Amino acid sequence: MLDCKRHKNMKPLFRRLMGAAGIAAALYSCASVGRIEGGPIDETPPRFLGSTPASGALHNKKNKIVIEFDEFIKLDKPNEKIVISPPQVQQPEIKSNGKKVVITLQDTLKANTTYTVDFADAIQDNNEGNPLENFSFSFSTGESLDSMAVAGTLLNAANLEPVKGMLVGLHSNLADSAFTALPFERVGRTDSRGHFSIRGVSPGKYHIFALQDADQNFAFTQPTEIIAFHDSIIIPTMEERMHQDTVWVDSLTIDTIFDHKYTHFLPDDILLRSFKEIHYSQRLAKSERLTPEKFSLYFTAPADSLPLLEGLNFDERDAFVIEQTTGRNDTLHYWIRDSLIYRQDTLKMRLTYLYTDSLQQLVPRTDTLKLLSKLTYEKLQKQKREAKEKEQKEREKRKKKKDEEQEKPDTEFLTVDVYAPSAMDVYDYITLSFTEPLTSIDTAAVRLKQKVDSLWEDVPFDFVRDSIDLKRYNVFAEWQPGESYVFEVDSTAAHGLYGLFTNKIKKEFKVKKLEEYGQIYFNVHGADSLAFVELLDGQDNVLRTVPVTDGKADFYYLNPGKYGARLINDTNGNGVWDTGSYAGKRQPEMVYYYPMVLELKANFDLTQEWNILEKPLDKQKPEELKKQKPDEDKKNKNRNNGNSSSGRNSGRGYSY
């Protein structure tokens, strides 16, 4: 009986223990929904379920749109990616709410109009960020829904880069003034590949434009806005096409192929080239005097002549050395010769220059300037003394530590930067860059010698001041490949404007051998009679420029590396790429890319046939040279990273 009683008492205890174990197991299972090593990544985008009003609804009068999906969603950069046609004057309210997107239009709905909301890839699932690509929603306030579309690509006219995030719009008003006076009727926006699609278009004739809409009025009203326009009228059409869907038994075996008819909208290959117009509005942008010895004037546009300057508290006659850094009279530096003038804290002057008035005419204008030195002469001298004293103290400390005798202070010399690389290119030259203009230089104290056997022999050279920078001097010589040289300048050879002399200079270098170089020869087809080719590095920077002569563009003495090429049809023959003008109905000069990046090896020649019209313009620029990468590539790169465990050859403006 005792055993039976014990057995009866153990039952409740056993039931309590089993209950506790069950609760613990349930809690454990709740905490272990996801495996610790992770599961398959969700790559499925949200799926559209329904909307209010219904997609394609007619006679809609509601300003509020609610679109529902099968999972929780978020919006990525809605103000940048989502485009509503017709464009809205007042910014609509667009937000996500759980599994819904809610849009509230602030403008009054227009009668008998198709409204299209183009989401691009803004709608994403909340967890993985999978985008719902090319999703759009339409309804009509009238009895019919316009469903046509036009599409194409927008490129930067200067370098064929895809242009992202720019508006592209249509005008049924074919007057030239529509682009500058009226808002777009239908709009789209370019994606990361430069592609655009304008939906909800009705049959008719249109002009198409692209616009970087700075003031958000959907019209070209600011001269600084980037634009593009198409020369031809756009007529939307549609056609029936066939599409094949394949059902697979497995990865190797086809079960069934279905043919489906669908409607395709044209044109779908519109090409626009964007540019910014040059507006020469002449005015004085800025005047400054950073140091006592120099003041600078900055104008907004080039001028044919220098401004007239009259000193009010100094005599301006022969008072300056004028430096024109661009050669166009738009950036001027005035180096003051006389110490009695530059020691004055404030210089007062009357400046007369050409100014663009409200009628866009150049008229004389006179301003009175008071230029206060940000660093007075006394402060500058004090800083120099303090720097010298500090240097002397440091020298004394070093000498005391080494138990050396005190040396005399170093002589202050005019600072000069010498460009003479130890491995000199056969086409390169030596450059001396001074910190201030020179009053004189003794060319007899400048020597260039070549090593012949074991002796140094003088060689001829040209020593000339730079055509743009008056503080720079260049040394040209006919280098012998593979030979050694020494460049020397005696001390005190150059005398600066403010009294300092240069120290002695000695640079030894060796010229590269011809077998260290390669050559690229282009046989060009399809170019205009006036054209030039720019050789590019791997970052799309210009290295050299040569004209196309008899269908050829040849580049010699190239260092091993990767090269691209760009051709410009130089319509006006001025040797540079020129932008367009909407008022003048002038497109930018045409630019073409060689469709490959060439890898050149030492002692190797490449001859390339180049038909500039063989590939469409938007397919020419090599992906390796593009700076604007597709968004999907960036996302894949980021995802892969997240899953991982861990000369001068170009800058000299050299051309043949």
Disulfide bonds with the S-S distance in Angstrom:
none
